Amino acid sequence: RNFLYAGLGAVALIAIGAAAYIAMNPPVVTQTTTVPTTSVVTTTVPTTSVVTKTVPTTTTPSEKKLTIWWATEYVAAEQLTITKLIDEYQKTHPDIKVIVEYYSGPDLHTKLMVSSATSPPAVPDLAFNIVPMTSGVMAYKGLLRDVTDIIKPRENEILPQCLEVAKAYNGVTKKRSYYVVPTTVICLYLHIWKNLIKEAGLPYPPPIEYNAFHQTIIKAQEYYKGKYAFAYSMSDNNSDGEDNFEQYLLLHGGRLVDGDTLLADRPENKRAMAETLSEGAEWFKKGYIPPGSIKGGGSWNNDAFISQQCIVCNGNPTMSVPAYFYENDREAYFVKTATLPWPLGTDGKDAPQFIEARAFTIFKDGPNPEAAVDFIEWLIGDYDRYMSWLKGMYGRYLPMYKKSLEDPFYVNGQTPPKHLLAQYPDLKDEHVPNTALYLSKKPGIVVSHQQSPVFARAWSEYLVGKMWTRVCVENWKPEDAVEEYVSRIKQLWKEEYG
């Protein structure tokens, strides 16, 4: 079994640049001073975005280092919140020097893949990762520390869906266990310009029935003429296309995998995949989805929605869009947009939604894994501290604790500013409270590429995006595209499981 991605062409090209970066940029060594300080060093990884290193330093002669690679994106307040937490931790742990390096999600994924392939692995102590397949890869390769000792004492306090996303398959031990600490989780969210729906004379909120919901959005497009109905990612070069497909597959009654059981090759699931492709291709060819959806990058759907090019963003795997509005445009956040529950499935029943972990992973061969354990225990062991982190990100992620869903922040959301309340007395947050309903009201299905190393490999090859290209651009029959996809999945399954 071979689960190294260096052999994959696309990753290999990026890996060369990342490997060069690692070689040219050894770990930062900061001279200690008599007063705790925070220094910020900015470097640029070739072919990637800017990386910021935050290094609090202390005077302890026998100090230890805790190195954290942390993925942050889109919301400037994220890094500020994290820096405050690190400073607080540093004050109570003067014998540990914390080194934090910030990356975008894709950049961190690339660096982890390259670093873990060296001998010995050049990994940090701790990583906060937002590309869920990465943790599956690391667990499969036996690189992660089992975190059962962190999760087990809290099992009764953690949401069942979060416990599920914390599990991964270890290809060395041939067992599943807890390998990620699911401090935050996400679903695939549905954002809407509610003012555009209302101004078009259409019902808001839209009907919950599947066809009626989508027809309402299409009618809004017809009203405005210059807009598109759906920011629906179909790309073969980023994960959002995979996410969209899997959520719509659930709405069509289909599944890809259940743990170590392959479901994609079953007739009912192949039929659901073909229906999902057929529907999406029809929307694309009729002009309800922008042409850019096929080759759009990771932020394509965000940009298309934020610019009002599209009326609905279906969907976005974090709350980055509302968080962006809250940080930059409160009127857009409170008055003009909302995050809605998904409509019913095509069978008229409430369908599940997929969930993913945005989680901490501890590397068992890192320089100081026990310091990583201590930091996580410190962060999640104090409820107020844990919630301050989530609130500081403007609700971009959902919590892991059951009682957090009853916290005023997730029940009531953000408070509208006074000048907007003066104009709209009944104004309320239609984002954060609605996201909490995703976890409390609907069953969750762990996304396929976090469940199985096979689908993590399929994700890295963008097999779903290739299906969309087949049916939308090359005019393949959906059934033929599904057969090609399933054939590759079965080949990967044989390679991994024999």
Sequence and secondary structure as in RCSB ss.txt:
>XXXX:A:sequence
RNFLYAGLGAVALIAIGAAAYIAMNPPVVTQTTTVPTTSVVTTTVPTTSVVTKTVPTTTTPSEKKLTIWWATEYV
AAEQLTITKLIDEYQKTHPDIKVIVEYYSGPDLHTKLMVSSATSPPAVPDLAFNIVPMTSGVMAYKGLLRDVTDI
IKPRENEILPQCLEVAKAYNGVTKKRSYYVVPTTVICLYLHIWKNLIKEAGLPYPPPIEYNAFHQTIIKAQEYYK
GKYAFAYSMSDNNSDGEDNFEQYLLLHGGRLVDGDTLLADRPENKRAMAETLSEGAEWFKKGYIPPGSIKGGGSW
NNDAFISQQCIVCNGNPTMSVPAYFYENDREAYFVKTATLPWPLGTDGKDAPQFIEARAFTIFKDGPNPEAAVDF
IEWLIGDYDRYMSWLKGMYGRYLPMYKKSLEDPFYVNGQTPPKHLLAQYPDLKDEHVPNTALYLSKKPGIVVSHQ
QSPVFARAWSEYLVGKMWTRVCVENWKPEDAVEEYVSRIKQLWKEEYG
>XXXX:A:secstr
     TTSHHHHHHHHHHHHHHHHS        SS EEEEEEEE TTS EEEEEEEE   TT EEEEEEEE  S 
HHHHHHHHHHHHHHHHH TTEEEEEEEE HHHHHHHHHHHHTSSS    SEEEES HHHHHHHHHTT B   HHH
HGGGTTTB HHHHHHTEEEETTTTEEEE SEEEEEEE EEEEEHHHHHHTT  SS  SSHHHHHHHHHHHHHHHS
SSEEEE    SSSTHHHHHHHHHHHHTT  SEETTEE TTSHHHHHHHHHHHHHHHHHHHTTSS GGGTT  TTH
HHHHHHTTSEEEEEEESSSHHHHHHHHH HHIIIIIEEEE     TTSS   EEEEEEEEEEBTTSS HHHHHHH
HHHHHHSHHHHHHHHHHTTT SEESBGGGGGSHHHHH S   HHHHHH TT   SSHHHHHHHHHHS EEE HHH
H HHHHHHHHTTHHHHHHHHHHTS   HHHHHHHHHHHHHHHHHHHH 
